[in-house]
Amino acid sequence: MIKIGPQAMELSDVLNAMPVMAWSTLPDGTADFFNDHYLAFLGTTPESAYGWGWAAMLHPDEREGVTRVWAALVASKQPGETEARLRRSDGQYRWFLLRANPAYADDGSVTRWYGTNIDIDDRKRAEEALRRSAAFLAQGQTLTETGSVWWKPSTQEIFWSDEAYRVAGYPKTQQPTVELMLSRCHPADLNDVREMVSQAAEDGANIELEHRLLMPDGEVKYVRIVLQNIGADRSAPEFIGAVTDITRRKTAEEQLRRSEMLLAEGQRISLTGTFSWQVDTDKITFSNELRRIFGLSDDAVVDFDRITERVYHEDLPLLADKMSNVRAGSDNPDYGIRLKVGDQIKHVRVVGRIIKHLNGTTECLGAVQDVTAQRLAEEARDKLRSELAQIARVMSLSTMAAAIAHEVNQPLAGIVTNASTSLHMLSADPPNVDGAIETARRTIRDGNRAANVITRLRVLFKRGTSPMEPVDINEAALEVVSLLSPDMQRHKISLQTELCETLPLFEGDRVQLQQVIMNFIRNAIDAIGERSQLPRDVVVRTELGSDMAIQLSVEDTGCGIAYVEPDRLFDAFHTTKANGMGIGLSISRSIVEAHGGKIWARANSTMGATFGFSIPHAKSDGFSVASES
């Protein structure tokens, strides 16, 4: 046990009376005294703290560092201090400032060390809170790309936060000035910004503006600046505010604007408008294009009354049924209705989908496409298909006329015979009146028979004189291709067109020539259908021949005509098909030759065959097409 003399006892009383934690050690740093305040805080006995026992009360994170610092002080014989956490009697740790001073002998040696522990826990916590606040502020500024700014125009003092430096693109070592910031302004915005800054410095007006910065590397930034005057005297303003990098927002706004523009343009080009129907409230929203389709002005209220008054009356039950399905929660597949907009009847296609929102409401989103042009084109196509079918019928009967001629010749021959017999009977002496009358009756019968045959033929051939008009062979071919596209798709055949765009027009019967093109393509389909292997291709080609005649050909990859005489293909009733009649190509030759042209066929070098015709520009002498007389 360490003994304490009378003087030490008197010093001990003084140290115990001090309102701080005091202690002393031997010259080698071994602790031999702790005042009562110290021991009460630690909640331990002197014996446990003496020597190096006090180090056990240090926070584990600081224990090694404090003992190392204390050893260095003892070795240096110089005063010093450090900060560390000590464990209180209740187990909690608090921060202390540990200070130690040596007592020297006359010879300069250390006789003792005296020290105090000052509680700085509140200060440390305040510093940590301030550090965290500053860190949060800096992080918040970084995340929001917003820097803080302070400006006092009268003294030209300016403060920028780290983020403000980053936004402006200057190093933190650069002294901020008004001119420094203005030097970054985009030339197009500089005058406006300079004027606002000057006005603010003069009358203390607050600043709120957006403008562009032009960086040294050519990058353009958008910034938003907000400065508020916090000065007590308006004539001596003092501003505090923020500068925010809004480049991303501006870029996003521009992209959104472009997207909306593209969407609107896409709707305009495709004649498709969109709508939203809040089923629970019956609130309806139309896009601009849908308003145009319905013939509604931009400021017109869209409701069911406005909609139904424009729906064609015969289609109102269908619309009511579809709306009932939506109210029942069922999606409607697309359907078509007609609109009556002014004097115009529009055909539209409607598609709607139901969305269930998290708040329990139901919304129907959809699109309406104006398909009037498409419907008119389909009607024109159907009409053209009917005309082509009629042409095929007429031409087929024209070719078969020779086969049915005997049906007319037989009654005509009977009429001639009966007339001769009747004359002979009436010339007899006496005249055979009864026989002549009977013969006349037979003549009438045969005449009626011939008339009936002619009547049937006239009905079949009835179409009128074939119209002669300027013909664009490319346009005529594309119409036939459009008509036969479903057949091509059904047979999984790929059809390509290679059309010369500089072909001149020529005088002809467009429908009859389209019949020729249709015969060629249908024959190609049939020829390919007999082959199981690939490829399955058809090419429709137009060009200007070496003789300056307009040429059209249809090339296929079908079974070919290698073992057939090409000239015989165009003979009436000659066919290479199992179920063919041998009429189509014969009709086609008649049509082409009537136009002053030539028709031909050849086997391809690899597979399939090519059929084509050529027609001169100008109308040749004797040019005519078959028509009813």
CORUR-V842012 format. One record per backbone hydrogen bond with DSSP energy under -1.0 kcal/mol. NH is the residue of the N-H (numbers start at 1). CO is the residue of the C=O. Records with the same first field share a line. If there is no record, write none. Layout:
NH->CO / CO
//
This chain:
9->5
10->6
11->7
12->8
13->9
14->10
15->11
16->12
17->13
21->117
23->115
24->33
25->113
26->30
29->26
31->51
32->24
33->24
35->22
39->35
40->36
41->37
42->38
43->39
44->39
49->45
50->46
51->31
53->50
54->49
55->52
56->53
57->54
58->55
59->85
62->59
63->59
66->62
67->63
68->64
69->65
70->66
71->67
72->68
73->69
74->70
75->71
76->72
77->73
80->100
82->98
84->96
86->94
87->57
88->92
89->41
91->88
94->86
96->84
97->118
98->82
99->116
100->80
101->114
103->112
105->109
108->105
111->103
112->103
113->25
114->101
115->23
116->99
117->21
118->97
120->95
124->120
125->121
126->122
127->123
128->124
129->125
130->126
131->127
132->128
133->129
134->130
135->131
136->132
137->133
138->134
139->135
140->136
141->137
142->138
143->139
144->140
146->141
147->243
149->241
150->159
151->239
152->157
155->152
156->152
157->152
159->150
161->148
165->161
166->162
167->163
168->164
169->165
170->165
174->171
181->177
182->178
183->179
184->181
185->182
186->212
189->186
190->186
193->189
194->190
195->191
196->192
197->193
198->194
199->195
200->196
201->197
202->198
203->199
204->200
207->227
209->225
211->223
213->221
214->184
215->219
218->215
221->213
223->211
224->244
225->209
226->242
227->207
228->240
230->238
236->233
239->151
240->228
241->149
242->226
243->147
244->224
245->145
246->222
250->246
251->247
252->248
253->249
254->250
255->251
256->252
257->253
258->254
259->255
260->256
261->257
262->258
263->259
264->260
265->261
266->262
267->263
268->264
269->265
270->266
272->267
273->368
275->366
276->285
277->364
278->283
279->277 / 362
282->278
285->276
287->274
291->287
292->288
293->289
294->290
296->291
300->297
307->303
308->304
309->305
310->307
312->338
315->312
319->315
320->316
321->317
322->318
323->319
324->320
325->321
326->322
327->323
328->324
329->326
330->325
335->350
337->348
339->346
340->310
341->344
344->341
346->339
348->337
349->369
350->335
351->367
353->365
355->363
357->361
360->357
363->355
364->277
365->353
366->275
367->351
368->273
369->349
370->271
371->347
375->371
376->372
377->373
378->374
379->375
380->376
381->377
382->378
383->379
384->380
385->381
386->382
387->383
388->384
389->385
390->386
391->387
392->388
393->389
394->390
395->391
396->392
397->393
398->394
399->395
400->396
404->400
407->404
408->405
409->405
410->406
412->408
413->409
414->410
415->411
416->412
417->413
418->414
419->415
420->416
421->417
422->418
423->419
424->420
425->421
426->422
427->423
432->425
433->431
436->432
437->433
438->434
439->435
440->436
441->437
442->438
443->439
444->440
445->441
446->442
447->443
448->444
449->445
450->446
451->447
452->448
453->449
454->450
455->451
456->452
457->453
458->454
459->455
460->456
461->457
462->458
469->508
471->506
476->472
477->473
478->474
479->475
480->476
481->477
482->478
483->479
484->480
488->484
489->485
490->486
491->487
492->489
493->488
494->536
496->538
498->540
506->471
508->469
513->509
514->510
515->511
516->512
517->513
518->514
519->515
520->516
521->517
522->518
523->519
524->520
525->521
526->522
527->523
528->524
529->525
531->528
538->494
539->555
540->496
541->553
542->498
543->551
545->549
548->545
550->615
551->543
552->613
553->541
554->611
555->539
556->609
557->537
564->561
571->568
573->582
574->571
587->583
588->584
589->585
590->586
591->587
592->588
593->589
594->590
595->591
596->593
597->592
598->614
600->612
602->610
604->608
610->602
611->554
612->600
613->552
614->598
615->550
623->620
624->594
//
